[in-house]
Amino acid sequence: MPTLFVLFLTAFAAATILPLQSEALLTALIVHGQYSVATLVIVAGVGNTLGAVVNWWLGGQIERFRDRSWFPASTGQLERAQRWYQRWGKYSLLLAWLPIGGDALTVIAGVLREPLPMFLLLVGIGKLARYIVLAMVVTGFL
């Protein structure tokens, strides 16, 4: 499999509810030097942002399953999460890159029907900025 595709898939999967990280692969590829840093950052950023769309979609589907006995969150938990998102608003999606809570933000955005274009813009900015900072650290720019 081509290296850039593997990076894309890793970043994509890392943005979903799967317990993966893409930072180590991105770091290794930057150090290896086969591809430009800008290319690597863009591939990882796009993959990670599109992976977050999976969470957004899942959030939009939650209402169908909310009353099922196997559903992992109570109605109260969902309502608290919704109130939190409504309080902090869509701009909290700029923090979707955070390792703790970031995935939940993207799911709740789907539950609350955040329009996809705004979701993509805000999540994309945050996730791309994270990879830019990581690349700057790895290359010694920061």
Secondary structure, 3 states (H helix, E strand, C coil): CCHHHHHHHHHHHHHCCCCCCCHHHHHHHHHHCCCCHHHHHHHHHHHHHHHHHHHHHHHHHHHHHCCCCCCCCCHHHHHHHHHHHHHHCHHHHHHCCCCCCHHHHHHHHHHCCCCHHHHHHHHHHHHHHHHHHHHHHHCCCC
